Each structure stands twice: as C-alpha cells, then as structure tokens.
Amino acid sequence: MIRTIRSIQGDSLDSISYRYYGKSVVESLLLANPHLSNDVILPIGTVVVLPTLVQPTQSKQTIQLWS
C-alpha cells in the first residue's frame, strides 16, 4: 500500500526516511518521487509518496568442503 504525507518544516528525504522506515531508504523515496530529486530541504507541505518496501529474502550460501 502506498501512503502519501506532507513535509513539515526542515524535512529532507533522509529525515522522512528515518521517521517512517527507521533506516535510510532515500533511493526508494527518489524512485517514488522523481520530482524531488533537486530539493535538499523540502518546502513545507510538499506531498511525498511513501512506497511499500519489499523485504529481501535472505538465503545462506553453503559450501561443501569435502565430497
């Protein structure tokens, strides 16, 4: 599900990233909001799309030492 928010005073994509995701996902935010690529500090009230992040599946690679 895609959510949208409005920026508050002093917001940047990095601060929004940490506030809503708890980690830096600036690249994902830029993909969802290509019109924001030139803004370091967002103007107050800027609409920002918060994309749903897909959790990568982790797999352990094993090697066989002996045959």
Summary of the structure (lengths in Angstrom):
residues: 67
radius of gyration: 17.2
end to end distance: 47.8
largest distance: 63.5
contacts: 121
relative contact order: 0.28
helix: 28%
strand: 12%
